[in-house]
Structure formats: C-alpha cells, structure tokens
C-alpha cells in the first residue's frame, strides 16, 4: 500500500519570515536612533566679557549616547519579541490548521486508507516541557489518579517486526506513568496520546507496532507502581516531531501538550 504524499515542509518559509522581521526591526531601530539636526541659526553678537563671570556652559544639545541607548533598547525589545514568535511557530501550526495523517493500517480495499476525523483529536491542553510531570484524575472515578511524564521522542530502528509503511518513518514517545491512587489502572498513554509535527500534521499511535516494541500485552498496573514504556508512531519521512498530547479521552480537553521539538 502506498502512503499518502506528505505536504511540503513550511520550515523554510518560517525561517525567511523571521529573517525579514529581524531585518525590518534593525531598520526601524536605526531610523529611531537618528535625529534631524536643526540648521544652525546665525550666531549672535558675542556679549561683552565681564570680569570674573563664569563661562557659559554647553547648550542643551542631545548627546550621541542617548541615540545609541534608544537604538539598543529598540533592538533588544524587538529581538526578544521575534525570538518568542519564532519559538511559538511550530506549536502554532499544530493549533491553527491541524490535519490528521491517514492511518497506515490496511482497510481491506486496495488503494484506500482510513483517515481519522479531526474531531477524534482531544482539544488542546496546558503546555509543558519535556520532563514535566502532570497529575491526571479520571473524570468518572475521582479516586483514580496518576502522574504522567513525557520524556522525549526518539527514532526507532526498523527490524523484522518493526517496519514502517512507504513514505513513513518510526518514532517512539517515551512516557512514564505513576499510579498514585489505591486502585489498579489501565495505561492511559497506551492509546490516549497523539503526536504533531512542525507542519501541523497530527498522528495517532500505531497500536500494533507499540505492542511489538514493548513485547507484551500488559495494559494495567497496580497502585503505587511506576511504568515506563514507549508509544510508536509512523510519521512522514520529512517530519519533525514538535508536540505530544495526552488526554483522558478523545472527547475531553487534553490533560497536557508537551513540547518535544
């Protein structure tokens, strides 16, 4: 089966946009630092020199260091703004116009793929950095509480049992779950996790390859236990993972969005 042709990357366009904004900021700062000097007025007749009178001090001219300070201030503020905007561009792509990548599992109909609905994606949640731990309470049973930590994304080396579809590559999201309740829990991040790349394409996890990677069918863990595992995704070959979303269910707001790239 041939995978859908991935969309071209927008990273080059984003870099050019940031460069243009930075160049414009430099020009604005330079112009802000310039001052039009007034044309000199005719010099008045020198006053008569009075003995013991102190010489007149310099006029209230603007000193050059003031213009330099103004230009540096504008550059610092503009540079910081551009840096923040550039840092948010990848995440913004995941939120502004998200799309869902076709499922790589065969549908039984030659040449066709199942495309998940965008509504199946949990709504965005609070943003976290890799390594941050988030406490998640079950919406139906409040006694079921866990801590979830997204630890990073790594490429998966294909082998006889782990083979990506054409035009895809394998990555795994490393997660840790800690059951801090007094009840046994099912692994939340086994199937309630999504991955987004820098182009705004979301992927569902590959259940079959995730099971192959962890070599087991265990889906639950007892009270007090910590469980480390990896969730496998088939992403487009050119893609760069940027965001991992974890949610209690697809219909609820996400418990968190971890920035991984």
C-alpha positions as CSV (number, residue, x, y, z in Angstrom):
1,X,0.0,0.0,0.0
2,X,1.3,3.4,-0.9
3,X,1.2,6.1,1.8
4,X,-0.3,9.5,1.1
5,X,2.1,12.0,-0.3
6,X,3.1,14.3,2.6
7,X,2.7,18.0,2.5
8,X,5.9,20.0,1.8
9,X,7.6,21.4,4.8
10,X,7.0,25.0,5.8
11,X,10.2,25.4,7.9
12,X,12.0,27.3,5.1
13,X,9.1,29.8,4.8
14,X,9.1,30.3,8.5
15,X,12.8,31.0,8.6
16,X,12.6,33.5,5.8
17,X,9.7,35.3,7.6
18,X,11.7,35.5,10.8
19,X,14.7,36.9,8.8
20,X,12.5,39.6,7.2
21,X,11.0,40.6,10.5
22,X,14.5,40.9,12.1
23,X,15.8,42.9,9.2
24,X,12.8,45.3,9.4
25,X,13.5,45.6,13.2
26,X,17.1,46.7,12.5
27,X,16.0,49.3,10.0
28,X,13.3,50.7,12.5
29,X,15.9,50.8,15.3
30,X,18.4,52.6,13.0
31,X,15.8,55.2,12.0
32,X,14.7,55.7,15.6
33,X,18.2,56.5,16.6
34,X,18.7,59.2,14.0
35,X,17.7,62.7,14.8
36,X,17.5,65.6,12.2
37,X,19.7,68.3,13.4
38,X,18.3,71.8,13.0
39,X,20.1,74.1,10.7
40,X,22.4,76.4,12.7
41,X,21.0,79.9,13.4
42,X,23.1,83.0,12.9
43,X,25.5,83.4,15.7
44,X,24.6,86.4,17.9
45,X,27.0,89.1,18.7
46,X,29.3,88.0,21.4
47,X,28.4,89.6,24.7
48,X,30.9,91.9,26.4
49,X,33.2,89.9,28.6
50,X,32.6,90.7,32.2
51,X,35.5,90.1,34.5
52,X,35.1,87.2,37.0
53,X,31.9,85.9,35.1
54,X,32.0,82.1,34.6
55,X,32.0,81.0,31.0
56,X,28.7,79.9,29.5
57,X,28.2,76.1,29.6
58,X,27.4,73.9,26.6
59,X,23.9,74.2,25.2
60,X,21.2,71.6,25.7
61,X,22.2,69.5,22.7
62,X,21.3,65.8,22.6
63,X,24.3,63.7,23.3
64,X,25.1,60.8,20.9
65,X,24.9,58.3,23.7
66,X,21.2,58.9,24.0
67,X,20.6,57.9,20.4
68,X,22.7,54.8,20.8
69,X,20.8,53.8,24.0
70,X,17.5,54.3,22.2
71,X,18.6,52.2,19.3
72,X,19.9,49.4,21.6
73,X,16.6,49.4,23.6
74,X,14.6,49.0,20.4
75,X,16.8,46.2,19.2
76,X,16.6,44.3,22.5
77,X,12.8,44.6,22.7
78,X,12.3,43.7,19.0
79,X,14.8,40.8,19.2
80,X,13.1,39.3,22.2
81,X,9.7,39.6,20.5
82,X,11.0,37.9,17.3
83,X,12.5,35.1,19.4
84,X,9.3,34.4,21.2
85,X,7.3,34.4,18.0
86,X,9.8,32.1,16.3
87,X,9.7,29.7,19.3
88,X,5.9,29.5,19.0
89,X,5.7,29.0,15.3
90,X,5.9,25.2,15.3
91,X,3.3,24.9,18.1
92,X,1.0,27.3,16.3
93,X,1.0,25.1,13.2
94,X,-0.5,22.3,15.3
95,X,-3.3,24.6,16.5
96,X,-4.1,26.9,13.6
97,X,-4.9,24.4,10.9
98,X,-4.4,20.8,12.2
99,X,-4.8,17.8,9.9
100,X,-4.8,14.1,10.6
101,X,-2.4,11.8,8.8
102,X,-4.0,8.8,7.1
103,X,-3.9,5.5,9.0
104,X,-1.2,3.1,7.7
105,X,-3.3,0.0,8.7
106,X,-4.9,-1.7,5.6
107,X,-8.6,-1.2,5.2
108,X,-9.2,-4.3,3.0
109,X,-9.9,-2.1,0.0
110,X,-6.9,-1.8,-2.3
111,X,-5.6,1.8,-2.6
112,X,-7.7,3.2,0.3
113,X,-6.7,4.3,3.7
114,X,-8.7,5.2,6.8
115,X,-8.4,8.9,7.6
116,X,-9.4,9.7,11.3
117,X,-11.7,12.6,11.9
118,X,-10.3,15.7,13.3
119,X,-13.0,15.6,15.9
120,X,-11.3,12.5,17.4
121,X,-8.3,14.6,18.4
122,X,-8.6,15.9,22.0
123,X,-8.8,19.6,22.4
124,X,-5.5,21.3,23.3
125,X,-4.4,21.4,27.0
126,X,-1.9,23.3,29.1
127,X,1.6,23.4,27.6
128,X,4.5,21.6,29.3
129,X,8.2,21.0,28.6
130,X,9.8,17.6,28.2
131,X,10.3,16.0,31.7
132,X,7.4,17.9,33.3
133,X,5.1,15.7,35.4
134,X,1.3,16.3,35.3
135,X,-1.3,14.8,37.7
136,X,-4.4,13.4,35.9
137,X,-7.6,12.5,37.6
138,X,-10.2,10.3,36.0
139,X,-13.2,12.3,35.0
140,X,-15.6,9.4,36.0
141,X,-13.9,8.0,39.1
142,X,-12.1,10.6,41.1
143,X,-10.2,8.1,43.2
144,X,-8.3,7.0,40.0
145,X,-5.3,9.4,39.9
146,X,-2.0,9.1,38.1
147,X,1.1,11.2,37.3
148,X,2.2,11.3,33.6
149,X,5.6,12.4,32.3
150,X,6.5,12.7,28.7
151,X,10.3,12.1,28.5
152,X,11.1,12.6,24.8
153,X,10.8,11.4,21.2
154,X,13.4,9.1,19.6
155,X,13.7,7.4,16.2
156,X,13.0,3.6,16.1
157,X,15.4,1.4,14.1
158,X,13.3,-0.8,11.9
159,X,13.7,-4.6,12.2
160,X,11.9,-7.7,11.1
161,X,8.9,-6.9,13.3
162,X,9.0,-3.1,13.1
163,X,8.6,-1.9,9.5
164,X,7.1,1.5,8.5
165,X,4.8,2.0,5.6
166,X,6.2,3.6,2.4
167,X,7.0,7.3,2.9
168,X,7.0,6.9,6.7
169,X,9.5,6.5,9.5
170,X,9.1,5.2,13.0
171,X,9.4,7.3,16.2
172,X,8.6,6.4,19.8
173,X,7.4,8.7,22.5
174,X,8.9,7.8,25.9
175,X,6.4,8.2,28.8
176,X,6.2,7.3,32.5
177,X,3.0,6.7,34.4
178,X,2.9,6.6,38.2
179,X,-0.3,5.2,39.8
180,X,-0.7,7.3,42.9
181,X,-4.3,6.0,43.6
182,X,-5.3,3.0,45.7
183,X,-6.8,1.3,42.6
184,X,-5.4,-0.6,39.7
185,X,-5.3,1.5,36.5
186,X,-5.0,0.9,32.8
187,X,-2.2,2.7,31.0
188,X,-3.6,6.0,29.8
189,X,-0.8,6.7,27.3
190,X,-1.1,3.4,25.6
191,X,-3.8,4.8,23.3
192,X,-4.8,8.3,24.6
193,X,-1.8,10.0,23.1
194,X,-1.2,11.9,19.8
195,X,1.9,13.4,18.1
196,X,2.1,16.5,16.0
197,X,4.9,17.5,13.6
198,X,6.2,21.0,12.8
199,X,3.9,21.2,9.8
200,X,0.8,20.8,11.9
201,X,0.0,17.2,11.0
202,X,-1.3,15.0,13.9
203,X,-0.7,11.3,14.1
204,X,-2.5,8.6,16.1
205,X,-0.3,5.9,17.7
206,X,0.3,2.6,15.9
207,X,-1.2,0.0,18.3
208,X,0.3,-3.0,16.5
209,X,3.9,-1.7,16.5
210,X,3.6,-0.3,20.0
211,X,2.7,-3.8,21.2
212,X,5.6,-5.3,19.1
213,X,8.0,-2.8,20.7
214,X,7.1,-3.4,24.3
215,X,6.8,-7.2,23.6
216,X,3.7,-7.7,25.8
217,X,0.0,-7.1,26.2
218,X,0.0,-5.8,29.7
219,X,-2.2,-2.7,29.8
220,X,-2.6,-2.2,33.5
221,X,-0.5,-1.5,36.6
222,X,-1.2,-1.7,40.3
223,X,-1.4,1.0,42.9
224,X,1.9,2.7,43.7
225,X,3.6,1.3,40.6
226,X,5.6,3.3,38.0
227,X,5.5,2.1,34.4
228,X,7.9,3.3,31.7
229,X,7.0,2.5,28.1
230,X,7.3,3.8,24.5
231,X,4.4,4.5,22.1
232,X,5.2,4.1,18.4
233,X,4.1,6.5,15.6
234,X,4.5,6.3,11.9
235,X,5.2,9.8,10.8
236,X,6.1,11.2,7.3
237,X,9.8,10.9,6.5
238,X,10.4,14.6,6.4
239,X,8.5,15.4,9.6
240,X,10.0,16.8,12.8
241,X,8.0,16.0,16.0
242,X,7.1,19.1,17.9
243,X,4.2,18.3,20.3
244,X,2.8,15.3,22.2
245,X,-0.7,15.5,23.5
246,X,-2.1,13.3,26.3
247,X,-5.8,13.1,27.2
248,X,-8.1,11.0,29.4
249,X,-10.4,10.5,26.4
250,X,-10.7,11.9,22.9
251,X,-13.8,13.9,23.8
252,X,-12.3,15.7,26.7
253,X,-9.8,18.6,26.7
254,X,-6.2,17.3,26.7
255,X,-4.5,16.9,30.1
256,X,-1.4,18.4,28.6
257,X,0.6,19.3,25.5
258,X,4.3,18.6,25.8
259,X,6.7,20.5,23.6
260,X,9.3,17.9,22.3
261,X,10.9,19.8,19.5
